[in-house]
Amino acid sequence: MGTKKVTVTIPEDLLDEIRADAAERGLSAYVADALRIKRDRDRLLELVDWLQKEHGPVTEDEHEAALAELEDLDAEHERRRITGGNNAGEAA
């Protein structure tokens, strides 16, 4: 994938913080990652808007159920990280 040099204006205090965080990877890699994350988030928000128009807003019960499922998944990922096990074939 090619790259292209661009000029952007960033508040000085933010730039100082970013440079400190990005020291090993470099500023360009840090900014590129941040832009990818922002782009992906924007796309997800567009999907959420579309889904809510098509199916209505998420109910409180649906929201709580989704959060509980995410907590279960996080706990399973943490368990696998600690044990070093992948346990392919097991449900997460």
C-alpha positions as CSV (number, residue, x, y, z in Angstrom):
1,M,0.0,0.0,0.0
2,G,1.4,3.4,-0.9
3,T,1.6,6.4,1.3
4,K,1.2,10.1,0.7
5,K,2.6,12.9,2.7
6,V,0.1,15.5,3.9
7,T,0.1,18.6,6.1
8,V,-2.3,18.9,9.0
9,T,-2.7,21.4,11.8
10,I,-2.9,19.9,15.3
11,P,-3.2,21.7,18.6
12,E,0.3,21.9,20.2
13,D,-0.7,20.3,23.5
14,L,-2.3,17.4,21.7
15,L,0.8,17.0,19.5
16,D,3.0,16.9,22.6
17,E,0.9,14.1,24.1
18,I,0.8,12.1,20.9
19,R,4.5,12.3,20.3
20,A,5.1,11.0,23.8
21,D,2.7,8.1,23.2
22,A,3.9,7.4,19.7
23,A,7.6,7.5,20.4
24,E,8.5,3.9,19.3
25,R,6.0,3.5,16.5
26,G,6.5,7.0,15.1
27,L,4.0,9.8,14.7
28,S,2.9,8.8,11.2
29,A,2.0,5.3,12.2
30,Y,0.2,6.6,15.3
31,V,-1.9,9.1,13.3
32,A,-2.7,6.5,10.6
33,D,-3.9,4.1,13.2
34,A,-6.0,6.8,14.9
35,L,-7.6,7.8,11.5
36,R,-8.4,4.1,10.8
37,I,-10.1,3.8,14.2
38,K,-12.1,7.0,13.6
39,R,-13.1,5.9,10.1
40,D,-14.2,2.5,11.4
41,R,-16.2,4.1,14.2
42,D,-17.9,6.5,11.8
43,R,-18.9,3.5,9.7
44,L,-20.3,1.7,12.7
45,L,-22.3,4.7,13.7
46,E,-23.8,4.9,10.2
47,L,-24.8,1.2,10.5
48,V,-26.4,1.8,13.9
49,D,-28.3,4.8,12.5
50,W,-29.5,2.6,9.6
51,L,-30.5,-0.3,11.8
52,Q,-32.4,2.0,14.2
53,K,-34.3,3.4,11.2
54,E,-35.1,0.0,9.9
55,H,-35.9,-1.8,13.2
56,G,-36.4,0.9,15.8
57,P,-34.2,1.9,18.7
58,V,-32.6,-0.7,21.0
59,T,-34.6,-1.3,24.1
60,E,-33.1,-1.2,27.6
61,D,-33.5,-5.0,27.9
62,E,-31.7,-5.6,24.6
63,H,-28.9,-3.2,25.6
64,E,-28.5,-5.0,29.0
65,A,-28.5,-8.4,27.3
66,A,-25.8,-7.2,24.8
67,L,-23.6,-5.8,27.7
68,A,-23.9,-9.1,29.6
69,E,-22.9,-11.1,26.5
70,L,-19.9,-8.8,26.0
71,E,-18.9,-9.3,29.7
72,D,-19.1,-13.1,29.1
73,L,-16.9,-12.8,26.0
74,D,-14.4,-10.6,27.8
75,A,-14.2,-13.1,30.6
76,E,-13.6,-16.0,28.2
77,H,-10.9,-14.1,26.3
78,E,-9.2,-13.3,29.6
79,R,-9.4,-16.9,30.7
80,R,-7.8,-18.0,27.4
81,R,-5.2,-15.3,27.7
82,I,-4.2,-16.5,31.2
83,T,-4.3,-20.2,30.5
84,G,-2.7,-19.8,27.0
85,G,-5.4,-22.0,25.7
86,N,-7.3,-21.5,22.5
87,N,-9.5,-24.6,22.9
88,A,-10.5,-24.5,19.2
89,G,-14.0,-26.0,18.8
90,E,-15.3,-24.9,22.2
91,A,-17.9,-22.2,22.3
92,A,-16.7,-18.9,23.6
